[in-house]
Amino acid sequence: MSEHVNDVTRRTFVRGSAALGTAALVTPTLGWVQGSDKIKVGLIGCGGRGTGAAGQAMNADPGTVLWAMGDAFDDRLHGSHRSLQNAHGDKIAVTPERQFTGFDAYKKVIDSGVDVVILTTPPHFRPEHFAYAVKQGKHCFLEKPMAIDGPGVRSVLESAKKAKAKGLNVMGGFCWRYNTPNRECYQRIHDGAIGDVMAVHSTYCSGPLGKKPRRANWSDMEWQMRNWQHMDWLGGDHIAEQACHAVDKINWAMNGKQPERAITMAGRQMREGAESGNIYDHFGVMYEYADGSRGFHDCRQMPGCWNDNTEYMMGTNGTCFVNSWGPTQVIEGPNAWEYDGPNPNMYQVEHNELMEAIRGKRARIDDTQDMMGSTLMAIMGRMSGYSGNPVTWNEALNSDERMGPTTYDMNASLPVMHVPLPGKPVSWNKWRGDNGSA
Ligand SMILES: NC(=O)c1ccc[n+]([C@@H]2O[C@H](COP(=O)([O-])OP(=O)(O)OC[C@H]3O[C@@H](n4cnc5c(N)ncnc54)[C@H](O)[C@@H]3O)[C@@H](O)[C@H]2O)c1
């Protein structure tokens, strides 16, 4: 890790990320004839979201082709390839020699002659994959979250600076930012429809995600990779992996204002059995802002309980309720309003806009500021929940706690880290050293 990265502070994050947010129309530099030449897409992480995103990239532009695919596992890659071929025929131009598997598949996809990469592995790997893609001059679509720990956040911020210098597009998969009703609603909030936003409450309460019971022939590493949502080092726990969408809604309502600290009550009440890994099943976070405003976030993954995924904003001059799946966006107060317009598929909108930006038909896309603010907020929430103590923005950003093994070997013996207990700090750095498993 460079000295410079170690030096990142809250202030430099604000300045750097604000600068990254200034987009300018760019001329496409990679030799496309607008509307005709190919845009070669590489897919890294061929699971549910990756396959969906690749399909959306194919629909987004007549010139897109899927050029190369990479996955840790052969079966995942081939399942995805088959389904994309059925849906998109000749646009799927992934010859057998451009299908790569294993931990280094990402490098081979990036070096296969692609113009843009879709990064949709479990988020543990995102910083490393993004860094190499930027180094090799590729436009990037990164699914959320973009990192799961402080070192990962700093790595992504560094890579994003380099991407900016190279004029590369960086799109984050916080898909609600590309949702038409949400965009109109949040713009109204930023324009003052409810006055100053004093508090925001967001939820992401759902059932648990599917678990993968271990098979006899799977190594520790293979099983954890296939069951990644339940392993803290791969997904970052469900507040970072799934509920970060709802944390992002707080960040959006607050227009990117950085919370000073997070205070979390969290735990693991219902999850049991080895396949539940070591993650929690509920978090309740309070985000404190320097100006006295607050964000509150609750998320839960439990069966048989009330499910909810909404936001409620309280301003000095009104309130706003959003149920994005509704879709409902209602402002109450002097500027009462309710959205009543089109609601195109936000995942498709993402890739339409990305391809337009790559072709120079719209300003360069750089989602760094928003996506990394929301990612870091989710990480703060988890760190505070695990430790049982408040965690500041700077503590999370500058943390040296790197989750997971430092080298990857599919046959590795890798015991599951114990479930963190609030008040009894747990450290991946120490655990790795303690049992020598990585
Ligand atoms: N924006 C959204 O609405 C949304 C929805 C679902 C998932 N996601 C995000 O997308 C990402 C992927 O989720 P998913 O649901 O597709 O999971 P998934 O398990 O279906 O797919 C992940 C794929 O990555 C592969 N993989 C794992 N490690 C790898 C590595 N080091 N190199 C190459 N391939 C690797 C896996 O084998 C698997 O095929 C996650 O970050 C998730 O949070 C976003």
The ligand as an SDF file (V2000), in Angstrom:
LIG
                    3D

 44 48  0  0  0  0  0  0  0  0999 V2000
  -27.3800   -4.0040   -8.1330 N   0  0  0  0  0  0  0  0  0  0  0  0
  -28.0980   -5.0240   -7.7990 C   0  0  0  0  0  0  0  0  0  0  0  0
  -29.3310   -4.9620   -7.7360 O   0  0  0  0  0  0  0  0  0  0  0  0
  -27.4330   -6.3450   -7.4930 C   0  0  0  0  0  0  0  0  0  0  0  0
  -28.1940   -7.5290   -7.4580 C   0  0  0  0  0  0  0  0  0  0  0  0
  -27.5330   -8.7300   -7.1890 C   0  0  0  0  0  0  0  0  0  0  0  0
  -26.1770   -8.7380   -6.9320 C   0  0  0  0  0  0  0  0  0  0  0  0
  -25.4800   -7.5660   -6.9500 N   0  0  0  0  0  0  0  0  0  0  0  0
  -24.0230   -7.5610   -6.6760 C   0  0  0  0  0  0  0  0  0  0  0  0
  -23.3640   -8.2140   -7.7720 O   0  0  0  0  0  0  0  0  0  0  0  0
  -22.2470   -8.9670   -7.2920 C   0  0  0  0  0  0  0  0  0  0  0  0
  -22.4230  -10.4190   -7.7160 C   0  0  0  0  0  0  0  0  0  0  0  0
  -23.5940  -10.9360   -7.1170 O   0  0  0  0  0  0  0  0  0  0  0  0
  -24.3880  -12.1720   -7.7650 P   0  0  0  0  0  0  0  0  0  0  0  0
  -25.7380  -12.1650   -7.1500 O   0  0  0  0  0  0  0  0  0  0  0  0
  -24.2720  -12.1470   -9.2460 O   0  0  0  0  0  0  0  0  0  0  0  0
  -23.5500  -13.3940   -7.1800 O   0  0  0  0  0  0  0  0  0  0  0  0
  -23.3060  -14.8180   -7.8700 P   0  0  0  0  0  0  0  0  0  0  0  0
  -22.7890  -15.7210   -6.8420 O   0  0  0  0  0  0  0  0  0  0  0  0
  -24.5210  -15.2200   -8.6300 O   0  0  0  0  0  0  0  0  0  0  0  0
  -22.1570  -14.4860   -8.9320 O   0  0  0  0  0  0  0  0  0  0  0  0
  -20.8190  -14.2020   -8.5870 C   0  0  0  0  0  0  0  0  0  0  0  0
  -19.9380  -14.9320   -9.5710 C   0  0  0  0  0  0  0  0  0  0  0  0
  -18.5790  -14.5220   -9.3830 O   0  0  0  0  0  0  0  0  0  0  0  0
  -17.7600  -15.6870   -9.4670 C   0  0  0  0  0  0  0  0  0  0  0  0
  -16.5040  -15.4290   -8.7640 N   0  0  0  0  0  0  0  0  0  0  0  0
  -16.2630  -15.4690   -7.4240 C   0  0  0  0  0  0  0  0  0  0  0  0
  -15.0020  -15.0770   -7.1590 N   0  0  0  0  0  0  0  0  0  0  0  0
  -14.4110  -14.8260   -8.3570 C   0  0  0  0  0  0  0  0  0  0  0  0
  -13.1240  -14.3920   -8.7490 C   0  0  0  0  0  0  0  0  0  0  0  0
  -12.1750  -14.1250   -7.8450 N   0  0  0  0  0  0  0  0  0  0  0  0
  -12.8650  -14.2290  -10.0660 N   0  0  0  0  0  0  0  0  0  0  0  0
  -13.8140  -14.4960  -10.9920 C   0  0  0  0  0  0  0  0  0  0  0  0
  -15.0750  -14.9170  -10.6690 N   0  0  0  0  0  0  0  0  0  0  0  0
  -15.3780  -15.0490   -9.3690 C   0  0  0  0  0  0  0  0  0  0  0  0
  -18.6030  -16.7800   -8.8420 C   0  0  0  0  0  0  0  0  0  0  0  0
  -18.1580  -18.0710   -9.1760 O   0  0  0  0  0  0  0  0  0  0  0  0
  -19.9830  -16.4520   -9.3910 C   0  0  0  0  0  0  0  0  0  0  0  0
  -20.2280  -17.0720  -10.6350 O   0  0  0  0  0  0  0  0  0  0  0  0
  -22.2120   -8.7340   -5.7800 C   0  0  0  0  0  0  0  0  0  0  0  0
  -21.3590   -7.6780   -5.4730 O   0  0  0  0  0  0  0  0  0  0  0  0
  -23.6370   -8.3500   -5.4480 C   0  0  0  0  0  0  0  0  0  0  0  0
  -23.7300   -7.5530   -4.2900 O   0  0  0  0  0  0  0  0  0  0  0  0
  -26.0720   -6.3900   -7.2500 C   0  0  0  0  0  0  0  0  0  0  0  0
  1  2  1  0
  2  3  2  0
  2  4  1  0
  4  5  1  0
  4 44  2  0
  5  6  2  0
  6  7  1  0
  7  8  2  0
  8  9  1  0
  8 44  1  0
  9 10  1  0
  9 42  1  0
 10 11  1  0
 11 12  1  0
 11 40  1  0
 12 13  1  0
 13 14  1  0
 14 15  2  0
 14 16  1  0
 14 17  1  0
 17 18  1  0
 18 19  2  0
 18 20  1  0
 18 21  1  0
 21 22  1  0
 22 23  1  0
 23 24  1  0
 23 38  1  0
 24 25  1  0
 25 26  1  0
 25 36  1  0
 26 27  1  0
 26 35  1  0
 27 28  2  0
 28 29  1  0
 29 30  1  0
 29 35  2  0
 30 31  1  0
 30 32  2  0
 32 33  1  0
 33 34  2  0
 34 35  1  0
 36 37  1  0
 36 38  1  0
 38 39  1  0
 40 41  1  0
 40 42  1  0
 42 43  1  0
M  CHG  2   8   1  16  -1
M  END
$$$$
